[in-house]
Amino acid sequence: MDLESLGRQMTAWRRDLHAHPEFGTEETRTSAFVAATLRSFGIDDVVEGVGGTGVVATIRRGTGNRAIALRADMDALRIAESGDRPWRSTTPGTMHACGHDGHTAMLLGAARLLVEQGRFDGTVRLVFQPAEEWGRGALAMLEDGLLERFPFEEIYGLHNTPGLPVGHFQTRPGPLMSAEDNFEIVLKGMGGHAARPQLTSEVLVAACATVMNLQTIVARRLDPTDIAVVSVTELLTDGVRNALPGTARILGDARSFRPEVSAEIERQMRIVARGTAETYNLDAVVTYTREFVPLVNDPAMTDEALAVARDVFGADRAGVRPEPWTASEDFAQFLRRVPGCFALVGNGTDSLPLHNAGYDFNDAGLVPGARYFAALCERRLPVP
C-alpha cells in the first residue's frame, strides 16, 4: 500500500475512533476495533484483555531474538465535545480531547507498514494501552504480566503536541514529563445564616485564603531552580445563596520532576492548610496522593529515536526539546522497568490545547507518526 492510500485509511480509522470515544477501562469497542484491524493485516498473534481492555499484538521476522515494543493509548476524556465536525463524538459527555484516537491510528498504520514492507529481524510488540488519562492503564497491563507474557527490551511512544508544527518531532534525554500528585484539602467549621456570620465559623473565606496561600509554595518555599507547579482546580462547599458553608473542599494537582520536590510540596501544603485553618478556627484534613511518576527517557534510546526521526521528519524538523514539559504521562511506568524513549510530534500551530472541548487531532500527522514507528523497528532490529 502506498503512503497516500495508507493516509486515507488511517484518517478513516482515526475519525471512526473519534466518533466513538470510551473512557479509561471502558474501551471495549475500541479494543475490539484495534484487534479486528490488526487481524485484517494477517497478524495472527493478537491478545485482547491485557490489563482489562488492553491489546498486545506480536509481529516476528527472521531469527533475531531481540524484541522492542511500540505503545499507543486508547482512552478518551469525560469532556463534552463542541463544534460540528462530521466525526464528532456520538457519546454524550465523552470525547477524544487528547488525541489518543490519533495515537491508536498511528500505531495501526505502523503495524500495516511492518506487515507489508517491514525489513527487520526480531520481534515487535504492539501495545495498545487503556486508561492512560487517570494513570492506571500501564500499571494494569504490567500487573497482568505484560513483561512476562510479551517480553521486550525497549519501548517507544509518541504524543501529539499543539503549538508544534505538523511534521515536526521533539524529544529529550532524561526527564521529559513531570510527575503528577493529586491533593484534597477539607476545611470543616460551622455554617449558618448568611446574615449572621459572627455566629458561625464558616469556611469559604478560609478556603479562599488557603487557595491564595498555596501559591506561595512554588513562589517562595521551593528552590527556584526546581521546576514545579501547584494548581487548584476545584473549590466546593455545602453552602447555598443565603447560608454560609460549614465544609469546603479544595482539590487540585501538583507537578514536579524529582521525588524530593514532590515530598517538599506535600510538606509545605500541610503547613499551609493547618496554619490557615488555625487562623480561622477551623479543622483541616489534607489527602495527598501520587498518581503519575516522572517520565525519564533513556539517553541512548533517545539518540536512536532522534536518528530515526531525522530520517523520517527531516533533519531540520527533528530535534531536542530545550525544556521538560509539566504534563504527565502513564508511559513513564514502562520506562521505570524498560529503557526507551517517549517523543512529541506536532499537531499544528493553530491547534486548540489538549483537553479542550474543541480540540481535534490533526490527520496530517498520522503518516509521519506511522513511518517513524516502522523505521524505529528497522533500525533497532536490523536485518543481518
Protein Blocks (a to p, Z undefined) as FASTA:
>chain_A
ZZklmmmmmmmmmmmmmmmccdehilmmmmmmmmmmmmmnopabdcehihhjaccdddde
hjbfbdcdddddfbdcddddedjdfkbcfbehiacfeopmmmmmmmmmmmmmmmmmpcce
ddddddddehklnopmmmmmmmnommmmmgcfbdcdddddehiaghiacddehjfbdcdd
ddddddddddddfklmmlpccfklmmmmmmmmmmmmmmmmccfkbccddddfbdcdfbdf
klccfbdcdddddddfbfklmmmmmmmmmmmmmmmmmmnopacddddddfbdcddddfkl
mmmmmmmmmmmnopklgccdfbdcfbdcfklmmmmmogcddddddebjkbccehiakbcc
dfklmmmmmmmmmmmmmmmmccZZ
